[in-house]
Amino acid sequence: MKNSFFKKNKFIALLLAFALSFTAVFSSVEVADAKVKVAVGGIISVKQNKLGAMVVTLKQNNDIYGYIIYRSTKPDSGFKQVGEVSRWSSNDDGTTMVYSEYPGNSADKIYYKAKAYCYTKTYKQKKASKYTNTCSADFSYRFNAEPIDTKSIRLQFNITDEIEYYSIYRSEEKNGDYTSLCSGVRGYAGLCSYTDNGLELGKKYYYKIMKAERVEVTTEEPTTEATTEATTEAMTTEPASTEAQPTDPYYIPNTEEPSTDSWNDYDDYDDYDDYDYDYYKNYEYVDVETISSGVGMTGPKAVKPTSAKVTSKSTMSIKWKKNKDASGYKLYQYQQDGSYKLLKTISSNTNTCVIGGFKHGETKRINVVPYMEYNGTKITGAYGESLDALMNYYGCENETYEMKFKRVFGNKDYDNYRYKDAKDAANHMTSLKIKCWDFANGKSGRKITRTFSVTVNKKIAPTLKKAFDEIYHGKEKFPIHSIGGFRYYTGGSGQHAVGLAVDINPNENPEVTNGKVTTGVKYEPGKNPYSIPTDGEVARIMRKYGFSQGLWSSKQDYMHFSYFGI
């Protein structure tokens, strides 16, 4: 009965599905119906990075919210769940997700497979019925040594559960004698770190990490003859005087009675049965085998990037605090697999550099690494902290609230986005000429170009112009017959009142509040060509340039695309 009702009233069913949306994050694709099959997805690659972590890269698409990750040391059996990754862990290009871990067990190869998942309309996780492909990578213990400053080196190395204890050794020659830095350190699976201090600049130091085993040291009991002699000596020795020496002016006689308490007098005596007497046994640590090894040098202290400023559509200016010991700097981009890509080398002790190659909306994690010339050798310093540089020449999806506010209002403290009055608001607006596709007649057939004049905020006009140009040149050639922008109303703090929102095809993309249409007519994506699918080309392009569709928990405003999401 219920099923037939919803089949006949598809519009009502659609509204109910959106009314159940928790936030705008869960789009109609993400909040999948329980009957919808979850895409299988797939693992693209598995690699071990330089610090020993296994990095699993997986496919991402609009039908996959995340993956459950499984691991084994065998290709066909023994897989156990080890973690989970969601689309929030996606790469900057939005086409892949990345999961990384330090495996607890070692093997020649580590195998991974996964199950994709989405969410049902009641927010229950729904896994795919099948696993993805199986993908593997060779496993090895890794070692990395990098300078902290001109007197210190940081060692980093990975271990597994098989290594309960380890020791670290250092030598000044590759095949020379090694000196123990620490022995019998308790190990825990993952990334370990050790700082070696008091070193010389310009000298190479060789290290090796050894697996150690703890063995009990047994002490021989004294012979009967030795015990007898010791007892006899103790009996013939005169007891020490209990009187204070004349030279001790602070002597106070002990007048307390000797204690007659015994262990049995204590109520908690039984608690000592659980005491770990084994803790006080004597142990020594025996090195079994070398886990990993490497070489390191001290170098100039790390510098911290302080700012990243957009200078063009593809370039940014990076600033940092100078290191007085540096001869120059190398700018690197941190990669998802843990490696670093060299972007630029600067052969002077400056504190700014312009780097290019940015794409719209791309974030590059930048490290500025100092180097110094010492006795004819170029010594590279520490990597230090990184800085996320976001290319937001135009508005983009990854902009923070602060970035958006600064773009539109600068450093002025506008009260809840309000302008003073209609005149003040109008002074901040401009008119855009926007080309769009539309049908020559009706809702099908030949399409023609229409040009609309839309008033929007000056600060966001270039972004909207870029977005609509991309929609116009898109594959869908989506038809648009109406666009609304700025409209001021007294005390208005909404996005239209400040020129930061547009409404597209309002009749076919209505505002729905608590399941009832309050503005517009009917929403029929896939049936009515003017209705905007929540994950169609128009919605994706608008999100790409920082404008989100009005999908909220109790209200869905399908026509509405706003810069601040309100």
Salt bridges, closest charged atoms under 4 A:
GLU30 OE2 - ARG87 NH1 2.30
GLU101 OE2 - ARG71 NH1 2.65
ASP138 OD1 - LYS109 NZ 2.84
GLU146 OE2 - ARG154 NH1 3.37
GLU164 OE2 - ARG186 NH2 3.73
GLU172 OE1 - LYS203 NZ 3.32
ASP196 OD2 - ARG170 NH1 2.90
GLU200 OE2 - LYS203 NZ 3.27
ASP278 OD1 - LYS281 NZ 3.00
ASP325 OD1 - LYS324 NZ 3.37
GLU385 OE1 - LYS304 NZ 3.88
ASP388 OD1 - ARG365 NE 2.68
GLU399 OE2 - ARG407 NH2 2.81
ASP415 OD2 - ARG418 NH1 3.52
ASP424 OD1 - HIS428 ND1 3.68
ASP438 OD2 - ARG450 NE 2.56
ASP469 OD1 - LYS465 NZ 3.93
GLU470 OE2 - LYS544 NZ 2.81
ASP503 OD2 - ARG487 NH1 3.63
ASP503 OD1 - HIS496 NE2 3.18
ASP503 OD1 - HIS560 ND1 3.32
GLU508 OE1 - HIS481 NE2 2.90
GLU511 OE2 - LYS555 NZ 3.55
GLU524 OE2 - LYS522 NZ 3.55
GLU524 OE2 - LYS527 NZ 3.72
ASP535 OD1 - ARG543 NH2 2.64
